[in-house]
Amino acid sequence: MKSYPLATYLSSTFKLSLKNYWRLLLNNVIYFALAVLLSCTVVGILALPLLHASYYQMLLKVSNGDTPRIGESIGFGFQKGIRGRAFLFDVLIILAFIALIVPLFVLALSPSARNMVNPLGTIINHLASINEFLGLPNVEISSIVLILATIIAVGSLYIYLQAIWMFGLFVIIDKKKTSAIDAFGASYAIAKQRGILKMIVLGLIVTIVNRFGGWVYLLASPFVNLLAANVYSLKSMKAKKG
């Protein structure tokens, strides 16, 4: 079986993260500290995708039932055979997000987009002097509508891409012959098998927790960071079923 109920994905990940909580938490702190240090130099920034792969390898080992050691898999992403593909995949992810999301902002700022929402803004402006009611006498409602529409469109696209590409790096780690480009298609296929709508919900959970930041994110990180790896592996769910 390649798909489980959403509750099964969440509960099995929660139990697995609880079992390894303190080791995962300490490893998260170690990896975060290393990422901060690497970000201080240009060469270090270029090495971040390799550290990213190392971290994902650690999560994948936990999802497969291994107990993580302190500093687990730190050197993995720097090994020959993985570093090139991991680096290229992360770069392509960034470029893809830029290529798909930036045009939405450009479109939103174009005169044609403003002309599309101007009639709606005019209608709203005439309804009970809504500008004054909102305390925005100098702001056209059409501009507000355009901004909100852009935010919704960009947010929706980001959430969808996050859902279908969340397994790409795991595929690169797990399948040694898969190229960085092929990993995108492989990730989409896995997301489709698991249920894209379910993956969108999981992505939303991760995004919301990440937005809290600070202690909330730190304490929740063993669970939220393990979600994608556990859903990719399915081992804990298969063991539960058996």
RODREN-61915 format. One record per residue (C-alpha): residue in one letter; z, y, x. Coordinates in Angstrom, 2 decimals. Layout:
BEGIN
SITE   rest        c3        c2        c1
SITE      a         Z         Y         X
...
REM end
This chain:
BEGIN
SITE   rest        c3        c2        c1
SITE      m      0.00      0.00      0.00
SITE      k     -1.03      3.36      1.40
SITE      s      0.63      5.64     -1.13
SITE      y      4.18      5.95     -2.44
SITE      p      5.89      8.25     -4.95
SITE      l      6.87     11.66     -3.61
SITE      a     10.54     10.78     -4.07
SITE      t     10.08      7.77     -1.77
SITE      y      8.57      9.92      0.99
SITE      l     11.51     12.31      0.74
SITE      s     14.32      9.77      0.39
SITE      s     13.13      7.47      3.18
SITE      t     12.70     10.43      5.55
SITE      f     16.13     11.74      4.63
SITE      k     17.78      8.39      5.35
SITE      l     15.90      7.99      8.63
SITE      s     16.76     11.52      9.78
SITE      l     20.40     11.02      8.78
SITE      k     20.53      7.83     10.85
SITE      n     19.28      9.69     13.94
SITE      y     20.54     13.16     12.98
SITE      w     22.44     14.27     16.08
SITE      r     19.91     12.88     18.54
SITE      l     17.07     14.51     16.63
SITE      l     18.95     17.79     16.40
SITE      l     19.67     17.87     20.13
SITE      n     16.08     16.97     20.96
SITE      n     14.87     19.73     18.65
SITE      v     17.03     22.24     20.53
SITE      i     15.72     20.96     23.89
SITE      y     12.08     21.15     22.82
SITE      f     12.58     24.61     21.31
SITE      a     14.21     25.88     24.51
SITE      l     11.33     24.48     26.57
SITE      a      8.80     26.12     24.25
SITE      v     10.55     29.48     24.66
SITE      l     10.53     29.12     28.45
SITE      l      6.86     28.14     28.53
SITE      s      6.00     31.14     26.35
SITE      c      7.14     33.48     29.12
SITE      t      4.01     32.89     31.23
SITE      v      0.28     32.57     30.55
SITE      v      0.17     29.12     32.16
SITE      g      3.18     28.11     30.10
SITE      i      1.50     29.22     26.88
SITE      l     -1.48     27.03     27.73
SITE      a      0.93     24.11     28.16
SITE      l      2.46     24.54     24.68
SITE      p     -0.06     22.17     22.99
SITE      l      0.93     19.47     25.48
SITE      l      4.61     19.98     24.68
SITE      h      3.63     19.89     21.01
SITE      a      2.09     16.46     21.54
SITE      s      5.22     15.27     23.36
SITE      y      7.36     16.37     20.43
SITE      y      5.11     14.60     17.94
SITE      q      5.29     11.43     20.02
SITE      m      9.07     11.58     19.83
SITE      l      8.92     11.98     16.02
SITE      l      6.43      9.14     15.73
SITE      k      8.68      6.80     17.72
SITE      v     11.61      7.63     15.43
SITE      s      9.47      7.02     12.34
SITE      n      8.52      3.63     13.80
SITE      g     12.17      2.66     14.04
SITE      d     13.08      3.58     17.62
SITE      t     16.31      5.38     18.46
SITE      p     15.37      8.58     20.35
SITE      r     16.86      9.22     23.77
SITE      i     17.91     12.71     24.79
SITE      g     14.76     14.38     26.10
SITE      e     12.64     11.65     24.55
SITE      s      8.90     11.72     25.43
SITE      i      8.95     15.18     27.06
SITE      g      6.31     14.23     29.61
SITE      f      4.09     12.31     27.19
SITE      g      1.73     15.15     26.26
SITE      f      1.04     15.97     29.91
SITE      q     -0.35     12.51     30.64
SITE      k     -4.03     11.91     31.35
SITE      g     -5.81     10.68     28.26
SITE      i     -3.72     12.68     25.82
SITE      r     -3.45     16.19     27.27
SITE      g     -7.13     17.12     26.86
SITE      r     -7.41     15.93     23.27
SITE      a     -4.03     17.41     22.27
SITE      f     -4.88     20.78     23.81
SITE      l     -8.31     20.89     22.14
SITE      f     -6.91     19.89     18.75
SITE      d     -4.31     22.68     18.73
SITE      v     -6.91     25.23     19.85
SITE      l     -9.31     24.08     17.12
SITE      i     -6.54     24.32     14.52
SITE      i     -5.89     27.95     15.49
SITE      l     -9.60     28.81     15.52
SITE      a    -10.15     27.08     12.18
SITE      f     -7.34     29.01     10.51
SITE      i     -8.71     32.26     11.93
SITE      a    -12.27     31.44     10.87
SITE      l    -11.26     30.51      7.33
SITE      i     -8.48     33.01      6.59
SITE      v     -9.62     36.22      8.31
SITE      p    -12.80     36.46      6.18
SITE      l    -10.59     36.57      3.08
SITE      f     -8.88     39.69      4.39
SITE      v    -12.24     41.22      5.33
SITE      l    -13.58     40.46      1.85
SITE      a    -10.48     41.95      0.24
SITE      l    -10.98     45.20      2.17
SITE      s    -14.67     45.45      1.28
SITE      p    -15.92     48.02     -1.30
SITE      s    -17.34     45.23     -3.48
SITE      a    -13.91     43.63     -3.86
SITE      r    -12.38     46.97     -4.83
SITE      n    -15.13     47.52     -7.37
SITE      m    -14.37     44.14     -8.93
SITE      v    -10.72     44.99     -9.60
SITE      n    -11.14     48.68    -10.39
SITE      p    -11.82     48.08    -14.13
SITE      l     -8.65     45.98    -14.39
SITE      g     -6.68     48.64    -12.52
SITE      t     -8.01     51.33    -14.84
SITE      i     -6.97     49.42    -17.94
SITE      i     -3.49     48.79    -16.60
SITE      n     -3.06     52.38    -15.47
SITE      h     -3.65     53.56    -19.03
SITE      l     -1.03     51.26    -20.48
SITE      a      2.19     53.24    -20.89
SITE      s      1.75     55.14    -17.63
SITE      i      2.65     52.03    -15.68
SITE      n      2.37     53.79    -12.34
SITE      e      5.33     56.00    -13.18
SITE      f      7.21     53.04    -14.60
SITE      l      6.80     51.17    -11.32
SITE      g      7.71     54.23     -9.32
SITE      l      4.31     54.18     -7.62
SITE      p      2.66     57.41     -8.76
SITE      n      0.38     57.60     -5.74
SITE      v     -0.72     53.97     -5.65
SITE      e     -3.60     52.64     -7.71
SITE      i     -2.82     49.48     -9.63
SITE      s     -6.21     48.13     -8.57
SITE      s     -5.00     48.19     -4.97
SITE      i     -1.89     46.24     -5.91
SITE      v     -3.98     43.65     -7.77
SITE      l     -6.27     43.31     -4.78
SITE      i     -3.37     42.84     -2.36
SITE      l     -1.69     40.24     -4.59
SITE      a     -4.96     38.35     -5.08
SITE      t     -5.55     38.29     -1.32
SITE      i     -2.02     37.03     -0.61
SITE      i     -2.39     34.27     -3.22
SITE      a     -5.81     33.23     -1.90
SITE      v     -4.72     33.17      1.75
SITE      g     -1.46     31.38      0.93
SITE      s     -3.25     28.75     -1.15
SITE      l     -5.82     28.10      1.57
SITE      y     -3.10     27.86      4.24
SITE      i     -1.08     25.37      2.19
SITE      y     -4.15     23.22      1.51
SITE      l     -5.26     23.15      5.16
SITE      q     -1.72     22.36      6.26
SITE      a     -1.67     19.42      3.85
SITE      i     -4.96     17.86      4.96
SITE      w     -4.54     18.46      8.71
SITE      m     -0.86     17.63      9.18
SITE      f     -1.63     14.14     10.53
SITE      g     -4.28     15.12     13.07
SITE      l     -2.06     15.19     16.13
SITE      f     -0.40     11.92     15.12
SITE      v     -3.85     10.31     14.95
SITE      i     -4.66     11.57     18.46
SITE      i     -1.39     10.14     19.76
SITE      d     -1.67      6.85     17.88
SITE      k     -5.41      6.22     18.24
SITE      k     -6.35      6.66     21.88
SITE      k    -10.10      6.70     21.27
SITE      t    -10.04      9.36     18.52
SITE      s    -11.45     12.71     19.64
SITE      a     -9.92     16.04     18.70
SITE      i    -12.77     16.76     16.29
SITE      d    -12.64     13.33     14.65
SITE      a     -8.88     13.77     14.15
SITE      f     -9.55     16.37     11.44
SITE      g    -11.53     13.90      9.35
SITE      a     -9.04     11.11     10.02
SITE      s     -6.16     13.36      8.95
SITE      y     -7.93     14.27      5.72
SITE      a     -8.55     10.59      4.97
SITE      i     -4.86      9.79      5.46
SITE      a     -3.78     12.75      3.33
SITE      k     -6.14     11.55      0.58
SITE      q     -4.69      8.04      0.77
SITE      r     -1.12      9.32      0.61
SITE      g     -1.98     11.79     -2.16
SITE      i     -3.15     15.31     -1.32
SITE      l     -1.05     16.91     -4.06
SITE      k      2.02     15.15     -2.68
SITE      m      1.15     16.36      0.82
SITE      i      0.85     19.92     -0.51
SITE      v      4.35     19.65     -1.99
SITE      l      5.70     18.29      1.32
SITE      g      3.98     21.13      3.16
SITE      l      5.56     23.65      0.78
SITE      i      9.00     22.18      1.42
SITE      v      8.52     22.48      5.18
SITE      t      7.15     26.02      4.87
SITE      i     10.02     27.20      2.65
SITE      v     12.67     25.76      4.98
SITE      n     10.91     27.27      8.00
SITE      r     10.95     30.69      6.33
SITE      f     14.73     30.60      6.12
SITE      g     14.92     30.36      9.90
SITE      g     18.20     30.55     11.80
SITE      w     20.92     28.01     11.11
SITE      v     19.32     26.79      7.89
SITE      y     16.15     25.72      9.68
SITE      l     18.02     24.36     12.70
SITE      l     20.31     22.14     10.63
SITE      a     17.44     20.99      8.39
SITE      s     14.97     20.44     11.25
SITE      p     15.76     16.72     11.80
SITE      f     14.62     16.12      8.21
SITE      v     11.73     18.56      7.71
SITE      n     10.18     17.94     11.13
SITE      l     10.27     14.18     10.61
SITE      l      8.55     14.28      7.22
SITE      a      4.93     14.22      8.38
SITE      a      5.57     11.56     11.03
SITE      n      7.33      9.30      8.54
SITE      v      4.63      9.70      5.91
SITE      y      2.01      8.96      8.57
SITE      s      3.81      5.84      9.80
SITE      l      5.05      4.48      6.44
SITE      k      7.09      1.94      8.41
SITE      s     10.45      2.91      6.91
SITE      m      8.95      2.69      3.39
SITE      k      7.36     -0.70      4.06
SITE      a     10.66     -2.00      5.44
SITE      k     12.46     -0.72      2.33
SITE      k      9.90     -2.42      0.10
SITE      g     10.25     -5.65      2.00
REM end
